[in-house]
Amino acid sequence: MHWSEKYIGQPYVAGSADCAHLLSQVRSEQFHLPVPEAVEVERLASRLGRTGQMQDLIGAYGQRTETPQEGDAVLMICAGRPSHVGVFCLIQDEPYVLHAMQNAQMVVLHKIRDLGRVFLKVEGYYRWK
């Protein structure tokens, strides 16, 4: 069983269980990495919802990489701008992204190669600082 399975199907809730919060949750629970204070996550998630500046969140906690590893952030382009984030997973040598998807109203797992089917595109991968 891959660690990502415990998150699949969790409800999406804007402002409290969205893509930014899932990233923070997985960072803490699965990889035992420091997470931003809850207030910081709330502020960033609120700002991202208004402006779509996901780079603020990623830039604060990650560094771009061309060789993603389990748990790295996946910044995705949605509606023409980088505004969605997920967690990189490697399952049986296939790259996936775990993300809280508003349209699905839950946490989902997609193969990276299939993201175009849900109107998403990878902007880049980011290793935690």
N, C-alpha and C positions, 0 to 999 in steps of 0.2 A: 504494500500500500504506500503510495507516495504521500508526503506530508501535505500536499495541496488539497487532497480529498476532503479533509475536515472543514475546509472553508467553502467548498462548492455548495451552492444553494442557500447560503446565508442571505438574508434580505438586504437589498440596497435601500439605504435611507439617507437622503440628501442631508449633509451637515453632520451626520453622526455615524453612518456606516456606508461611506462612499469610497471612491477609489483611493483618495489620499489617506483615509483612515485605515483601509485595508492594508495599504503599504506599510503604514506605521505598526499595525498590529502584527503582521507577518514578520517584520523586521525584529520586533521584540520577542515574540513567542517562538519562532522557528530558528532564528539566527542569533538570539541573545545579544543583539546590538542595541546601543542606546537609541531611545526614541525622543523626538521633540516633546516638550511639555504639552499636555492636553490643550492648554490655552493656545500654544503656538500652532498645533494641528488645526484647531478650530479657526484661528485667524487666517491661516494659509488656505484652508479648504473654502472658507467664505470668500476670500479674495479670488481664488481660482474660479469659483462659480460665477463671479461677477465679470472677471477680466479674461479668463482663459490663459493666464500666465503660469502654466504648469512648470516652466523653467525655474521659477522662483523656488518651488519646493525641491525640485531635483538638484538645482545648483547649490542649494544650502546643504544637502546631505549626500550628494553623489558626485562622482567624477566619470566622464564619458569613457567607455571602453568598447573596443571592437571584438572582444572575446568574452561575452557574458557568461556568468556562472549562476548557479542556483541562488535565488534570492536577490539578484540584481534588479534594479528598477528598469522597466520598459516604458519609455515615453512614447505615446502614440498620438498621431494626428487624427483629429476628428473635426469634421466640418471645416477643413482647410487650415486648422491651426493646432499646434501641440497643446492639447487640453485634457488628456486622459493618461492615466498611469496604471501600470500593473506590475506584477512580480514575475520574473523570468523563472521558468521551470524546465528541467530537462528530464523527460520521461522516455525511457527506452531509446535514448539517443535522438529523440524528436524534440525540438524547441517548442515550448508552449508559453502562454502568458495567462496568469491568474489575475482576474480583475473584477472589480465591482462595477457592473454595467447598468447604467440607468435604464436603458431601453428594455433590458431583460428583468429589471427590478430585483436582481440577485447577483451573487458572485458566480462567475463562470470561468471555465478553462477553455481556451482556444489554442489550436495549433497556430504558430506564428504565420505559417504559409497560408492559413485560411482567413486571416484578419480582414482581407478585402471584402469578404462576403458579408461582414457586419460593418462595412464602411469605416474601417480603421486601417491605419498604416503606421509602421514603426518609424519613429523619428530617430531613435537611438537607444542604446543601452547604457546604464549608469551603475558603476560600482559604488558601494557605500564608502564614505570617508571614514 
